[in-house]
Amino acid sequence: MNIDQIVLIINELGYPVLMTLGMGYFIWYVWQYVTKKLKPTISASHKMLINLLDQIRMLDNDMIRLTVKLNMILEGLEEKEKRDNDKQKNGRSGNKGVEKSK
């Protein structure tokens, strides 16, 4: 399309009508682009995002479970150390008493 044809169309139809047709074509083109190219890409990205969120939740749950297990083990070790210390203290005082009686 050359400039003479564009000027002829503007003279015949009028500028507002020509711009309305041009805007209609632009809207149609954008709609086609969005529905054919962007929407499938967004859908795939959305599915991937959901999968990643599920994996993060699973990892978070695993971290919570491991933290609870680790705390239980540490508490058990502390209790064992306390019992061993109590036994050693009681054993020493008991041994002294036995040695004195000999």
C-alpha positions as CSV (number, residue, x, y, z in Angstrom):
1,M,0.0,0.0,0.0
2,N,1.5,3.3,-1.0
3,I,0.7,6.8,0.4
4,D,-1.7,7.7,-2.4
5,Q,-4.0,4.7,-1.6
6,I,-4.0,5.6,2.1
7,V,-4.9,9.2,1.3
8,L,-7.7,8.0,-1.0
9,I,-9.1,5.7,1.7
10,I,-9.1,8.5,4.3
11,N,-10.9,10.8,1.9
12,E,-13.6,8.2,1.1
13,L,-14.2,6.7,4.6
14,G,-13.1,9.5,6.9
15,Y,-10.3,9.5,9.5
16,P,-12.4,8.2,12.4
17,V,-13.7,5.2,10.5
18,L,-10.3,4.3,9.3
19,M,-8.8,4.5,12.8
20,T,-11.7,2.4,14.1
21,L,-10.9,-0.3,11.5
22,G,-7.2,-0.1,12.4
23,M,-8.0,-0.4,16.1
24,G,-10.2,-3.4,15.4
25,Y,-7.4,-5.1,13.5
26,F,-5.0,-4.3,16.4
27,I,-7.4,-5.8,19.0
28,W,-7.9,-8.9,16.9
29,Y,-4.2,-9.4,16.4
30,V,-3.4,-9.0,20.1
31,W,-6.3,-11.4,21.0
32,Q,-4.9,-14.0,18.6
33,Y,-1.4,-13.6,20.0
34,V,-2.5,-13.9,23.6
35,T,-4.8,-17.0,23.0
36,K,-2.4,-18.9,20.7
37,K,1.0,-18.1,22.2
38,L,0.8,-16.6,25.7
39,K,-2.0,-18.7,27.2
40,P,-0.3,-22.1,26.6
41,T,3.0,-20.7,27.9
42,I,1.3,-19.3,31.0
43,S,-0.6,-22.6,31.6
44,A,2.6,-24.6,31.4
45,S,4.3,-22.1,33.8
46,H,1.3,-22.3,36.1
47,K,1.6,-26.1,36.3
48,M,5.3,-25.9,36.9
49,L,4.7,-23.3,39.7
50,I,2.2,-25.6,41.4
51,N,4.6,-28.5,41.2
52,L,7.4,-26.4,42.7
53,L,5.1,-25.2,45.5
54,D,4.2,-28.8,46.3
55,Q,7.9,-29.8,46.4
56,I,8.6,-26.9,48.7
57,R,5.8,-27.9,51.0
58,M,7.1,-31.5,51.1
59,L,10.6,-30.3,51.9
60,D,9.2,-28.0,54.6
61,N,7.4,-31.0,56.1
62,D,10.5,-33.1,55.9
63,M,12.5,-30.4,57.7
64,I,9.9,-30.2,60.5
65,R,10.0,-34.0,60.9
66,L,13.8,-34.0,61.0
67,T,13.9,-31.1,63.5
68,V,11.5,-33.0,65.8
69,K,13.5,-36.2,65.5
70,L,16.8,-34.3,66.1
71,N,15.3,-32.6,69.2
72,M,14.1,-35.9,70.6
73,I,17.6,-37.5,70.1
74,L,19.3,-34.5,71.7
75,E,16.9,-34.6,74.7
76,G,17.5,-38.3,75.0
77,L,21.3,-37.8,75.0
78,E,21.0,-35.1,77.6
79,E,18.9,-37.3,79.8
80,K,21.4,-40.2,79.4
81,E,24.3,-37.8,80.3
82,K,22.4,-36.7,83.4
83,R,21.8,-40.3,84.4
84,D,25.4,-41.2,83.8
85,N,26.6,-38.2,85.9
86,D,24.1,-39.2,88.7
87,K,25.4,-42.8,88.6
88,Q,29.0,-41.6,88.7
89,K,28.3,-39.3,91.6
90,N,26.3,-42.0,93.5
91,G,28.9,-44.6,92.6
92,R,31.8,-42.6,93.9
93,S,30.2,-41.7,97.2
94,G,29.1,-45.4,97.5
95,N,32.6,-46.6,96.8
96,K,34.1,-44.3,99.5
97,G,31.7,-45.7,102.0
98,V,32.6,-49.3,101.1
99,E,36.4,-48.5,101.2
100,K,36.1,-47.0,104.7
101,S,34.4,-50.1,106.1
102,K,37.3,-52.3,104.9
